[in-house]
């Protein structure tokens, strides 16, 4: 079998939770396990959604893949090469192939730069300075991002654009280097609903080309259902369920996944929905030291949940869930 575009194996990232000088000098060493043993694969032409409540570790995982954070354990392989074994001289080529699309287009674009300079800046950084080539590639990226005609935008500044247009410029900047992997961190959460569909369709078109894999990070299950081929549900630093998007949405197996889906409002009037009581109780900020990390909120918990953390169990061809209920069924079969 060929190597996946991105392979994450048993990745762990932790941060010290001690604050203040006295706590640092005399306090007990404590850590927040932001990412705690995450593993998944991403293929070219695939869009993988990463969902969960705020603080579950989605963005930390994304930035670790981009090598902005150093893991304490685990491995990230891009095209079969260990990202954290790359020498400094090889990092530039890696960053050329992996691009990040930020959440806020109002903050991610330099207000002093024209649209052309914003989009062409990555080309300049990577040593492409021929005027004709940079202009042609910037125009091509803007066209691919849906800004038409692209020549009309080159001399504009970010403050002259709408929110949707700004995000399209940010996308053009990310694709101008022809990357193999796009990491989109809440790319439409700052945009009006009326312009979200256009941006989401762009991601689908990029993936259809078969050259680009997309890690789509969001807490919005509606957008994930619309564009993602597979979805991974994170809770307190770990993936608790992963599988084809349609299967996970229609047949959620982990109690946390069910609660997230139950919390999505129904569009049709008069259609009731379950009350997501699990999400209304409280939001944990740290995982328990022993057992399942969802034990305090789970209505199906049993004694084993307070002792052992469940390993992922395959319940379908590509569908896995980390829950003792399914471990028991698997062992019995």
Residue, then its C-alpha position, 0 to 999 in steps of 0.5 A: x500500500x502507498x504511504x498516506x499523505x499525512x499519518x499521525x501516530x500516538x501523538x501527545x502534546x502537553x503544556x505546563x499548567x503552573x502559573x506565577x513565579x512562586x508556583x513555578x519555583x515551589x509548586x508541583x509540576x502539573x500538565x495539561x494533556x492538550x493532545x493525548x495519543x491521537x492517531x489518524x490517516x489522511x489521503x490525497x483528495x480527502x477532506x477529514x473533519x476534526x470536531x469537538x467542543x472548544x478546548x478539546x485540542x483541535x487547534x493544538x493538534x493542527x499546529x503540532x502537525x505544522x510543527x509549531x508545537x513540539x510533541x512529547x511523544x508520537x510521530x507525524x509523517x508527511x509523505x512518509x517523512x517524519x516531520x520532527x526529524x527534518x533539519x532546518x534546511x528541509x523545513x522550508x520545503x515542508x512549509x511550502x507543501x503544507x499551508x494553513x488557512x486561518x480563522x479570522x480574515x480580518x486579522x490574517x491579512x496585513x492591512x498595509x499590503x495590497x491583495x497582490x502583495x498578500x497573495x504573492x508574499x509566499x512566493x517571495x519568501x520561497x525565492x520566486x521573484x520574477x515579476x511576470x511569474x509572480x503576477x501570473x501565479x497570483x492571478x491564477x490563485x485568485x481565480x481559483x479562489x473565486x475572485x473574478x475577474x482577479x485583475x480587478x482585485x490586485x491593487x485593492x487593500x483588505x479594508x476595501x473587501x468584504x469578509x468573504x472576499x478577504x477569506x478568498x484572498x487568504x485561501x489564494x495565499x495558501x494555494x499559490x504555492x501549490x501545496x499538498x496539504x491544507x489545514x483549515x482552522x475554522x475557516x468560515x466561522x467569521x463569515x456570514x451564512x450567505x457566503x459560507x457555501x461558496x467557501x466550502x465549495x472551494x474546498x470541495x473543488x480543491x479536494x476533487x483535483x486529487x492533489x490536495x488533502x484537507x484537514x478541516x477543523x471546526x466545531x460546526x457539524x453542519x459544515x463538516x457534514x457538507x464537505x468532509x469525507x470522514x470526521x474525527x470527534x475529539x474530546x479532551x485531547x483524544x479522538x473518541x470516534x472516527x469514520x465516514x461522515x455520513x455513517x458517524x452522523x447517522x449512526x453516532x456510537x460514542x455518547x459524546x458524538x450523540x450529544x454533539x449531534x443532538x445539539x445541532x438545531x433542526x431547520x424545519x419548524x415543528x421538528x423536535x430534537x433531543x435535549x443535549x443534557x450532557x453538554x449542558x452539565x459542565x465542560x471539563x478542562x482536564x481529563x481524569x487520571x484514570x479511566x475514560x475521560x468522558x466518565x463524569x458526563x456519560x449516562x452509560x458509564x460503568x465501573x470499568x470506565x473509572x479504571x481503564x481508558x478504552x482503546x479504539x474498537x472497529x465497528x465498521x469498515x472504517x468506523x472506530x469508537x473508543x468506548x467500553x460498551x463496544x469493547x465488551x461486544x467485540x470481546x464477546x464476538 
